[in-house]
Amino acid sequence: MYNFGKFQYTYGNYSGAADYLYHFRVLSTDTDLNTSAHWGKLASDILTGKWDVALEELNTLRETLDARAGAAPLASPAASASAASAASTHAEPLATLHSRTWLVHWSLFVYFNHPAGRTLLLETFLSPAYLNTIQSAAPWILRYVAVAAVLSRRAQATGAAAAAPVSSRVRHAIREVVKVVQLEEYQYSDPVTKFLKELYVEFDFEAAQHQLQLAERVVGNDFFLSEIREEFLDNARYLISEAYCRIHQRIDIAYVVLSSLCDD
């Protein structure tokens, strides 16, 4: 069933591949092949555009990887002095890092197509294990974390997300992302991350608006973000107005309106 599922995948029958790989997982006790089947089914669900199913598979795969990572230190006795044991001890964390890095990248397809994906992205990517993965192996993912944080802020403030409870991690996403952007600026920055830095670290509103102009092109050309360009811009302008109002006792209404509505 595993081999036939792979065969279905190779010639593009992704629905068939997902079905065979799912049933293989139900019947198999081979841990490595089961993990491989997880990846194959997730890829098949992404390619067929079944985002609810893909999200469920993504969560299951993440739990599997996290469980294996948690059990890894117990696999080798602490007192073992053999070379094979030492190699295994060093290989396990590296394999976990590689697996989580792949998962972070694949999950972008799900998170930016599922209706609740951007909130779920923040929940996952700001957790310690995956934030460490991003900082260690994929700092460019900060662009997507920053965009998700910008999009979540206005929804919380306006009560648009009141129907669903919002965790403290999501509520404080902007603050957490700004800290990470500052820490990782030496190895990655783009107009999206610079926008947050100028707005919340430097409090330079003109520079923030300039970076937002640059970010508009970056977001518009990004495979995952192009469809939400206008939503991102609206939320970013809202953040500029909110920050401006918080730190000024007297407010120039004309400036706030210009910051909120003007594209320039």
C-alpha positions as CSV (number, residue, x, y, z in Angstrom):
1,M,0.0,0.0,0.0
2,Y,2.9,2.4,0.8
3,N,4.6,1.7,-2.5
4,F,1.4,2.0,-4.5
5,G,0.5,5.2,-2.7
6,K,4.0,6.6,-3.8
7,F,3.2,5.4,-7.3
8,Q,-0.1,7.3,-7.3
9,Y,1.7,10.4,-6.1
10,T,4.4,10.2,-8.8
11,Y,2.0,10.4,-11.7
12,G,-0.3,13.1,-10.1
13,N,-3.2,11.1,-8.7
14,Y,-3.0,13.0,-5.4
15,S,-6.4,12.0,-4.1
16,G,-5.5,8.3,-4.6
17,A,-2.1,8.8,-3.0
18,A,-3.7,10.4,0.1
19,D,-6.2,7.6,0.4
20,Y,-3.6,4.8,0.2
21,L,-1.1,6.5,2.5
22,Y,-3.8,7.1,5.1
23,H,-4.9,3.5,5.1
24,F,-1.2,2.4,5.2
25,R,-0.7,4.5,8.4
26,V,-3.7,2.9,10.0
27,L,-2.3,-0.6,9.4
28,S,1.5,-0.1,9.7
29,T,3.6,-0.3,12.8
30,D,6.8,0.9,11.0
31,T,7.6,4.3,12.6
32,D,9.8,5.6,9.8
33,L,7.5,4.6,7.0
34,N,4.5,6.0,8.9
35,T,6.3,9.4,9.2
36,S,7.1,9.3,5.5
37,A,3.4,8.5,4.8
38,H,2.5,11.5,6.9
39,W,4.6,13.8,4.7
40,G,3.2,12.2,1.5
41,K,-0.4,12.6,2.6
42,L,0.2,16.2,3.7
43,A,1.7,17.0,0.3
44,S,-1.3,15.3,-1.4
45,D,-3.8,17.2,0.6
46,I,-2.0,20.5,-0.2
47,L,-1.9,19.7,-3.9
48,T,-5.7,18.9,-4.0
49,G,-6.5,22.0,-2.1
50,K,-8.3,20.3,0.8
51,W,-7.3,22.8,3.4
52,D,-9.4,21.5,6.3
53,V,-8.0,18.0,5.8
54,A,-4.5,19.4,5.2
55,L,-4.7,21.4,8.5
56,E,-5.6,18.3,10.4
57,E,-2.8,16.4,8.8
58,L,-0.4,19.2,9.5
59,N,-1.3,19.2,13.2
60,T,-1.0,15.4,13.4
61,L,2.4,15.5,11.7
62,R,3.6,18.3,14.0
63,E,2.5,16.3,17.1
64,T,4.3,13.3,15.8
65,L,7.6,15.2,15.2
66,D,7.3,16.9,18.6
67,A,6.7,13.6,20.4
68,R,9.7,12.0,18.7
69,A,11.8,15.1,19.6
70,G,10.7,14.8,23.2
71,A,11.6,11.1,23.4
72,A,14.9,11.5,21.6
73,P,17.0,12.3,24.7
74,L,15.8,9.1,26.3
75,A,17.0,6.9,23.4
76,S,20.6,6.9,24.5
77,P,21.7,6.2,28.1
78,A,23.6,9.2,29.6
79,A,26.5,7.1,30.7
80,S,27.0,5.5,27.3
81,A,30.5,6.0,25.9
82,S,30.2,4.3,22.5
83,A,30.9,6.2,19.3
84,A,27.6,5.0,17.8
85,S,25.6,6.3,20.8
86,A,27.4,9.7,20.6
87,A,26.7,10.0,16.9
88,S,23.0,9.2,17.5
89,T,22.8,11.8,20.3
90,H,24.1,14.5,18.0
91,A,22.1,13.3,15.0
92,E,18.7,13.4,16.7
93,P,18.5,17.2,17.4
94,L,19.8,17.9,13.9
95,A,17.1,15.6,12.3
96,T,14.5,17.3,14.5
97,L,15.7,20.7,13.3
98,H,15.5,19.6,9.6
99,S,12.0,18.1,10.1
100,R,10.7,21.2,11.8
101,T,12.2,23.4,9.1
102,W,10.5,21.5,6.4
103,L,7.2,21.6,8.3
104,V,7.5,25.4,8.7
105,H,7.8,25.8,5.0
106,W,5.1,23.3,4.0
107,S,2.7,24.8,6.5
108,L,2.7,28.2,4.7
109,F,0.6,26.6,2.0
110,V,-2.0,25.6,4.6
111,Y,-1.9,28.7,6.8
112,F,-2.3,31.2,4.0
113,N,-5.2,29.3,2.4
114,H,-7.2,28.2,5.4
115,P,-9.6,30.8,6.9
116,A,-8.1,30.5,10.4
117,G,-4.6,30.0,9.1
118,R,-3.0,33.2,10.1
119,T,-4.0,32.9,13.7
120,L,-2.8,29.3,13.7
121,L,0.5,30.4,12.1
122,L,1.1,32.7,15.1
123,E,0.2,30.0,17.6
124,T,2.7,27.6,16.0
125,F,5.5,29.8,14.9
126,L,5.7,31.8,18.1
127,S,5.9,28.7,20.2
128,P,9.5,28.2,21.6
129,A,10.3,25.1,19.6
130,Y,9.3,26.6,16.2
131,L,10.5,30.1,16.9
132,N,13.9,28.6,17.7
133,T,13.7,26.6,14.4
134,I,13.0,29.8,12.4
135,Q,15.8,31.7,14.1
136,S,18.3,28.9,13.6
137,A,17.5,27.6,10.1
138,A,14.9,29.8,8.3
139,P,15.0,33.5,9.4
140,W,13.2,34.5,6.1
141,I,10.0,33.0,7.6
142,L,9.9,36.1,9.8
143,R,8.3,37.9,6.9
144,Y,5.2,35.7,7.1
145,V,5.1,35.9,10.9
146,A,5.3,39.7,10.7
147,V,2.4,39.8,8.2
148,A,0.3,37.5,10.3
149,A,0.9,39.6,13.3
150,V,-0.1,42.8,11.4
151,L,-3.3,41.1,10.2
152,S,-4.3,39.9,13.6
153,R,-4.0,43.2,15.4
154,R,-6.9,45.1,13.8
155,A,-9.2,42.0,14.0
156,Q,-8.6,41.9,17.8
157,A,-9.1,45.7,18.3
158,T,-12.3,45.9,16.2
159,G,-13.8,42.7,17.7
160,A,-14.0,40.9,14.4
161,A,-12.5,37.8,16.0
162,A,-14.8,37.9,19.1
163,A,-16.6,34.8,18.0
164,A,-13.4,32.8,18.6
165,P,-11.2,33.0,21.7
166,V,-7.8,34.5,21.1
167,S,-4.8,33.2,23.1
168,S,-2.4,35.4,24.9
169,R,0.3,34.5,22.4
170,V,-1.8,35.9,19.5
171,R,-2.9,38.9,21.5
172,H,0.7,39.9,22.2
173,A,2.0,38.7,18.8
174,I,3.1,42.2,17.6
175,R,5.3,42.7,20.8
176,E,6.9,39.3,20.4
177,V,7.5,39.6,16.7
178,V,9.1,43.0,17.2
179,K,11.6,41.5,19.7
180,V,12.5,38.7,17.3
181,V,12.9,41.2,14.4
182,Q,15.4,43.2,16.4
183,L,17.3,40.1,17.4
184,E,17.5,38.7,13.9
185,E,18.0,41.9,11.9
186,Y,21.7,41.0,11.5
187,Q,20.8,38.0,9.3
188,Y,17.4,38.9,7.8
189,S,15.3,42.0,7.2
190,D,13.0,43.2,4.5
191,P,10.5,46.1,4.2
192,V,7.8,44.2,6.2
193,T,10.1,43.6,9.2
194,K,11.6,47.0,8.9
195,F,8.1,48.5,9.0
196,L,7.5,47.0,12.4
197,K,10.9,48.1,13.7
198,E,10.5,51.7,12.5
199,L,7.0,51.8,14.0
200,Y,7.5,50.1,17.4
201,V,11.2,50.5,18.1
202,E,12.2,53.8,16.5
203,F,8.7,55.4,16.6
204,D,9.6,57.1,13.3
205,F,6.3,57.4,11.5
206,E,7.7,58.8,8.3
207,A,10.2,56.0,8.0
208,A,7.5,53.5,8.8
209,Q,5.3,54.8,6.0
210,H,8.3,54.7,3.6
211,Q,8.9,51.0,4.5
212,L,5.2,50.3,4.0
213,Q,5.4,51.6,0.5
214,L,8.3,49.2,-0.2
215,A,6.5,46.4,1.6
216,E,3.5,46.9,-0.7
217,R,5.6,45.7,-3.6
218,V,7.2,42.9,-1.6
219,V,3.9,41.5,-0.5
220,G,2.3,41.9,-3.9
221,N,5.1,39.8,-5.5
222,D,5.1,37.1,-2.8
223,F,3.5,33.8,-3.7
224,F,1.8,33.4,-0.4
225,L,0.9,37.0,0.3
226,S,-0.1,38.5,-3.0
227,E,-3.8,37.7,-2.5
228,I,-3.9,39.6,0.9
229,R,-2.0,42.6,-0.2
230,E,-4.8,45.1,0.4
231,E,-5.8,43.6,3.7
232,F,-2.2,43.9,4.9
233,L,-2.0,47.5,3.8
234,D,-5.2,48.4,5.5
235,N,-4.1,46.8,8.8
236,A,-0.6,48.3,8.6
237,R,-2.1,51.8,8.2
238,Y,-4.4,51.1,11.2
239,L,-1.3,50.2,13.2
240,I,0.4,53.5,12.2
241,S,-2.7,55.5,13.3
242,E,-3.0,53.5,16.6
243,A,0.7,54.0,17.5
244,Y,0.5,57.7,16.6
245,C,-2.5,58.3,18.8
246,R,-1.0,56.4,21.7
247,I,2.1,58.5,22.0
248,H,0.8,62.0,21.2
249,Q,-1.4,64.1,23.6
250,R,-2.4,66.3,20.7
251,I,-3.3,64.8,17.4
252,D,-3.3,66.3,14.0
253,I,-6.5,64.8,12.5
254,A,-5.3,65.6,9.0
255,Y,-2.1,63.6,9.6
256,V,-4.0,60.6,11.0
257,V,-6.4,60.5,8.1
258,L,-3.5,60.8,5.7
259,S,-1.6,58.0,7.4
260,S,-4.6,55.8,7.4
261,L,-5.9,56.3,3.9
262,C,-3.1,57.5,1.7
263,D,-1.1,55.0,-0.4
264,D,1.9,57.4,-0.7
